[in-house]
Amino acid sequence: MFQQAQEQDSKLLNDYIKDSLGNIVTEEELLELQESSILMEEWSNEMCESKSTGGMEEWGRKEKAKLLSEDNSCGWYHGTWQYLQLLNMVAIPRWYPFYQEALCNVFSKNRSARVMISAAADYGMLRTVYDAIKASNAQPELVLYDICQTPLQSSRWYAKKHGLSLLTYHTNILTAEIEPASFDLVVTDEFLTVLNAESKCPAVSVWKKILKPGGCLVTTAMIGEPTTEEQRRAYADRARKLFAKYGSLLFPNHSSSQEKISLLMDRFEKFASLHTRHMIRDEAQLVNLLEGFTNIVTKTVETPGECVNPTFSFQITAEA
């Protein structure tokens, strides 16, 4: 009977992966994400407060000051991110198959490349780099920078689980002292759309400075306008509807009581109210941001999107 129930759950998970996630994860990876999502919430309760200002909480406060206390916690973001990832409602590197080709291209030329992951929401970009490492039989040096300890811990957890060597720095890349021309590759997913208008150019300047001559930047950036209140409400409604349909399958720890369900719904609501993408208007803005880089290649692709479904994004490679 137990084996039959296990087989049924496995079939449901595989059907969900195929129909709702577009086969961007395996069953094993989905189970890993379920485990990690609970840990992310736990880590965020403490780690999202032990950080300097300048992260998601600061921009969230500008959007909805009354919803945030005066502390600088970004727990509403990092503690909820992977729960929404289980519902395919937040942008992840796996939305962009081009990462695999671009990273493998770098590793084919330099198997021991020094790689900077420039900020991360969780271990998602590390997993993507690991995919390319396995495909190209490379042995790069991996370094992750982030302003918050929670995604660093998530990535360390993943690295330990998969036998990867990872160096992490808890700092703001806009102000950190990083040795010039010390990386062969900078990779980051949607970081340009996390940064507000004033921070985009400084971040790109940092990337240009720390890349070796001929070093490669690989990233993505959503195209669009500021999120409206109507879109935020629709986002929260979509999360609730998906939970109603798949909650017992994807969130077994939260489906056991109405109290836990309510707390998770509150998380979805707060995330929808605060999460802000500072999107790229058009290619002209992007090319202007990348001034000083060479061999710039951009391609517009369609993704499932977050508040806007679908969303179009730029896939970007450039050389220092």
C-alpha positions as CSV (number, residue, x, y, z in Angstrom):
1,M,0.0,0.0,0.0
2,F,2.8,2.4,0.9
3,Q,4.7,1.5,-2.3
4,Q,1.5,2.2,-4.3
5,A,1.1,5.6,-2.6
6,Q,4.8,6.4,-3.4
7,E,4.3,5.5,-7.1
8,Q,1.2,7.6,-7.3
9,D,2.9,10.6,-5.7
10,S,5.9,10.1,-8.1
11,K,3.5,10.1,-11.1
12,L,1.7,13.2,-9.9
13,L,5.1,15.0,-9.5
14,N,6.2,14.0,-13.0
15,D,2.9,15.1,-14.5
16,Y,3.3,18.4,-12.7
17,I,6.9,18.8,-13.9
18,K,5.8,18.1,-17.5
19,D,2.6,20.1,-17.6
20,S,3.4,23.1,-15.3
21,L,7.1,23.4,-15.2
22,G,7.9,22.6,-18.8
23,N,10.3,19.9,-17.9
24,I,12.9,22.5,-16.5
25,V,13.6,20.3,-13.5
26,T,13.8,16.6,-12.8
27,E,11.8,14.8,-10.1
28,E,15.0,14.6,-8.0
29,E,15.6,18.3,-8.4
30,L,12.0,19.1,-7.5
31,L,12.3,17.1,-4.3
32,E,15.6,18.9,-3.6
33,L,13.8,22.2,-4.1
34,Q,11.1,21.2,-1.7
35,E,13.7,20.4,1.0
36,S,15.6,23.6,0.3
37,S,12.6,25.9,0.3
38,I,11.9,25.0,4.0
39,L,15.5,25.6,4.9
40,M,15.5,29.0,3.0
41,E,12.6,30.2,5.1
42,E,14.4,29.1,8.3
43,W,17.7,30.7,7.2
44,S,16.0,33.9,6.2
45,N,14.5,34.5,9.6
46,E,18.0,35.3,10.9
47,M,20.3,35.7,7.9
48,C,18.2,38.3,6.0
49,E,18.7,40.7,8.9
50,S,22.4,40.4,9.3
51,K,23.3,42.5,6.2
52,S,24.0,46.0,5.1
53,T,21.3,48.1,3.4
54,G,20.9,48.2,-0.3
55,G,19.1,45.0,-1.1
56,M,15.5,44.0,-1.9
57,E,14.2,45.4,1.4
58,E,15.3,49.0,0.6
59,W,13.5,49.1,-2.8
60,G,10.5,47.3,-1.3
61,R,10.3,50.0,1.3
62,K,10.2,52.6,-1.3
63,E,7.3,50.8,-2.9
64,K,5.3,50.0,0.2
65,A,6.8,51.7,3.2
66,K,3.9,50.8,5.5
67,L,4.4,47.0,4.9
68,L,7.9,47.0,6.2
69,S,9.3,47.7,9.6
70,E,12.4,49.8,10.0
71,D,14.7,46.8,10.0
72,N,16.5,45.9,6.8
73,S,15.4,42.3,6.5
74,C,14.8,40.9,3.0
75,G,13.2,37.8,4.5
76,W,9.9,38.4,2.7
77,Y,11.9,37.9,-0.5
78,H,14.4,35.1,0.2
79,G,12.2,33.2,2.6
80,T,9.4,33.0,-0.1
81,W,11.4,32.7,-3.3
82,Q,11.7,29.0,-3.5
83,Y,8.1,28.4,-2.5
84,L,7.1,30.5,-5.5
85,Q,9.7,28.7,-7.6
86,L,7.8,25.5,-6.9
87,L,4.9,27.2,-8.6
88,N,7.1,28.4,-11.5
89,M,6.3,32.0,-10.6
90,V,9.7,33.6,-10.2
91,A,12.4,33.9,-12.9
92,I,15.2,31.3,-12.7
93,P,18.2,30.5,-14.9
94,R,16.5,27.3,-16.2
95,W,14.0,29.5,-18.0
96,Y,16.9,30.3,-20.4
97,P,18.5,27.4,-22.1
98,F,21.1,29.7,-23.6
99,Y,23.1,29.7,-20.3
100,Q,24.2,26.1,-21.0
101,E,25.5,27.0,-24.5
102,A,27.2,30.2,-23.3
103,L,28.8,28.7,-20.3
104,C,30.0,25.6,-22.1
105,N,31.5,27.9,-24.7
106,V,33.6,29.7,-22.1
107,F,34.6,26.4,-20.4
108,S,35.6,24.9,-23.8
109,K,38.2,27.6,-24.1
110,N,39.2,27.6,-20.5
111,R,38.5,24.6,-18.3
112,S,39.9,26.3,-15.2
113,A,38.1,29.6,-15.7
114,R,37.6,31.8,-12.6
115,V,33.9,32.4,-12.4
116,M,32.0,35.1,-10.5
117,I,28.4,34.6,-9.8
118,S,27.3,38.2,-9.2
119,A,24.4,37.9,-6.7
120,A,21.8,35.2,-6.6
121,A,18.3,34.5,-5.1
122,D,19.3,31.0,-4.1
123,Y,21.4,28.1,-5.6
124,G,19.7,28.4,-9.0
125,M,22.6,29.9,-10.8
126,L,25.1,27.6,-9.2
127,R,23.0,24.7,-10.4
128,T,23.1,26.1,-13.9
129,V,26.9,26.5,-13.8
130,Y,27.1,22.9,-12.4
131,D,25.1,21.7,-15.5
132,A,27.7,23.3,-17.7
133,I,30.6,22.0,-15.7
134,K,29.3,18.4,-16.1
135,A,28.6,18.9,-19.8
136,S,32.1,20.3,-20.6
137,N,34.1,18.4,-18.0
138,A,35.5,21.7,-16.7
139,Q,37.1,22.5,-13.4
140,P,36.5,26.2,-12.8
141,E,37.0,28.2,-9.7
142,L,33.6,29.3,-8.5
143,V,33.1,32.5,-6.4
144,L,29.7,33.9,-5.4
145,Y,29.1,37.4,-4.1
146,D,25.8,38.6,-2.5
147,I,24.7,41.2,-0.1
148,C,22.6,38.7,1.9
149,Q,23.8,35.6,3.7
150,T,20.6,33.6,2.9
151,P,21.4,32.9,-0.8
152,L,25.0,32.4,0.1
153,Q,23.9,29.7,2.6
154,S,21.6,28.2,0.0
155,S,24.4,27.9,-2.5
156,R,26.8,26.5,0.1
157,W,24.2,23.9,1.0
158,Y,23.9,22.9,-2.7
159,A,27.6,22.9,-3.2
160,K,28.2,20.6,-0.3
161,K,25.5,18.3,-1.4
162,H,27.0,18.0,-4.9
163,G,30.6,18.0,-4.0
164,L,31.4,21.5,-5.5
165,S,34.0,23.8,-4.3
166,L,32.5,27.3,-3.8
167,L,34.0,30.5,-2.3
168,T,31.4,33.0,-1.0
169,Y,31.6,36.7,-0.1
170,H,29.0,38.4,2.0
171,T,29.2,41.9,0.5
172,N,27.7,44.5,-1.8
173,I,29.5,44.3,-5.2
174,L,28.9,48.0,-5.8
175,T,31.2,48.8,-2.8
176,A,33.3,45.7,-2.4
177,E,37.1,45.8,-3.1
178,I,37.5,43.2,-5.8
179,E,40.8,42.8,-7.6
180,P,40.6,44.2,-11.2
181,A,40.9,41.8,-14.1
182,S,40.6,38.7,-11.8
183,F,37.7,36.8,-13.4
184,D,37.3,35.1,-16.7
185,L,33.5,34.9,-16.5
186,V,30.8,36.9,-14.7
187,V,27.4,35.2,-14.8
188,T,24.2,36.4,-13.2
189,D,20.5,36.0,-13.8
190,E,18.2,39.0,-14.0
191,F,20.5,41.1,-11.7
192,L,20.1,44.1,-13.9
193,T,16.4,44.1,-13.3
194,V,16.8,43.7,-9.5
195,L,19.0,46.9,-9.5
196,N,17.3,50.3,-9.6
197,A,18.1,52.8,-12.2
198,E,20.9,54.5,-10.2
199,S,22.7,51.2,-9.6
200,K,22.6,49.6,-13.0
201,C,25.6,51.5,-14.5
202,P,27.8,51.1,-11.4
203,A,27.2,47.4,-11.4
204,V,28.1,47.0,-15.1
205,S,31.2,49.1,-14.4
206,V,32.2,46.7,-11.7
207,W,31.8,43.7,-14.1
208,K,33.9,45.4,-16.7
209,K,36.6,46.2,-14.2
210,I,36.9,42.8,-12.7
211,L,36.9,40.8,-15.9
212,K,40.1,40.0,-17.6
213,P,40.6,41.3,-21.1
214,G,38.4,39.2,-23.3
215,G,36.6,37.9,-20.3
216,C,32.9,37.1,-20.8
217,L,29.7,38.5,-19.2
218,V,26.6,36.2,-19.5
219,T,23.3,37.4,-18.2
220,T,19.6,38.1,-18.8
221,A,17.3,41.1,-18.4
222,M,13.5,41.4,-18.6
223,I,12.0,43.9,-20.9
224,G,9.0,45.9,-19.7
225,E,7.4,48.6,-17.7
226,P,6.9,49.1,-13.9
227,T,4.6,46.6,-12.2
228,T,1.0,47.9,-11.6
229,E,-1.1,47.3,-8.6
230,E,-3.5,45.3,-10.7
231,Q,-0.7,43.0,-11.8
232,R,0.5,42.6,-8.2
233,R,-3.0,41.5,-7.1
234,A,-3.3,39.1,-10.0
235,Y,0.1,37.6,-9.1
236,A,-1.1,36.9,-5.5
237,D,-4.3,35.5,-6.8
238,R,-2.5,33.2,-9.2
239,A,-0.3,31.9,-6.3
240,R,-3.3,31.1,-4.2
241,K,-5.1,29.3,-7.1
242,L,-2.0,27.2,-7.8
243,F,-1.6,26.4,-4.2
244,A,-5.2,25.3,-4.0
245,K,-4.6,22.9,-6.9
246,Y,-1.1,21.6,-6.1
247,G,-0.5,22.6,-2.5
248,S,-0.8,19.1,-1.0
249,L,1.7,17.8,-3.6
250,L,4.3,20.6,-3.5
251,F,3.9,21.8,0.1
252,P,3.2,18.8,2.3
253,N,4.7,20.6,5.3
254,H,2.4,23.6,4.9
255,S,-0.8,21.7,3.9
256,S,-1.1,20.0,7.3
257,S,-3.0,22.8,9.0
258,Q,-5.0,25.8,8.2
259,E,-2.7,28.0,10.2
260,K,0.3,27.0,8.1
261,I,-1.6,27.5,4.9
262,S,-2.6,31.0,6.1
263,L,1.0,31.9,6.9
264,L,2.1,30.8,3.4
265,M,-0.6,32.8,1.8
266,D,0.5,35.8,3.8
267,R,4.0,35.3,2.4
268,F,2.7,35.2,-1.1
269,E,0.7,38.3,-0.5
270,K,3.6,40.3,0.9
271,F,5.9,39.1,-1.9
272,A,3.4,40.3,-4.5
273,S,3.1,43.6,-2.8
274,L,6.8,44.3,-2.6
275,H,8.7,42.4,-5.3
276,T,9.8,45.0,-7.9
277,R,11.6,44.5,-11.2
278,H,13.4,47.5,-12.6
279,M,13.0,46.3,-16.2
280,I,15.0,47.3,-19.3
281,R,12.9,49.5,-21.6
282,D,14.5,48.5,-24.9
283,E,17.7,47.4,-26.6
284,A,19.0,51.0,-26.8
285,Q,19.0,51.3,-23.0
286,L,20.8,47.9,-22.7
287,V,23.5,48.8,-25.3
288,N,24.1,52.1,-23.5
289,L,24.5,50.2,-20.2
290,L,27.0,47.9,-21.7
291,E,29.2,50.7,-23.1
292,G,32.8,49.6,-23.0
293,F,32.1,45.9,-23.7
294,T,32.7,44.4,-27.1
295,N,31.2,41.6,-29.1
296,I,27.8,42.3,-27.5
297,V,25.2,39.8,-28.5
298,T,21.5,40.2,-27.4
299,K,18.6,38.0,-28.3
300,T,14.9,38.6,-27.2
301,V,13.2,35.5,-25.9
302,E,9.8,34.7,-24.3
303,T,9.7,33.4,-20.7
304,P,6.8,32.4,-18.5
305,G,7.2,35.7,-16.6
306,E,6.4,36.8,-13.1
307,C,3.7,39.4,-12.8
308,V,3.4,39.7,-16.6
309,N,2.7,36.5,-18.5
310,P,4.5,35.9,-20.7
311,T,7.5,38.2,-20.4
312,F,10.1,39.0,-23.0
313,S,13.8,39.1,-21.9
314,F,17.2,39.8,-23.4
315,Q,19.7,37.0,-23.4
316,I,23.1,38.8,-23.2
317,T,26.7,37.9,-23.8
318,A,29.5,40.4,-24.0
319,E,33.3,40.6,-23.8
320,A,35.4,42.9,-21.7
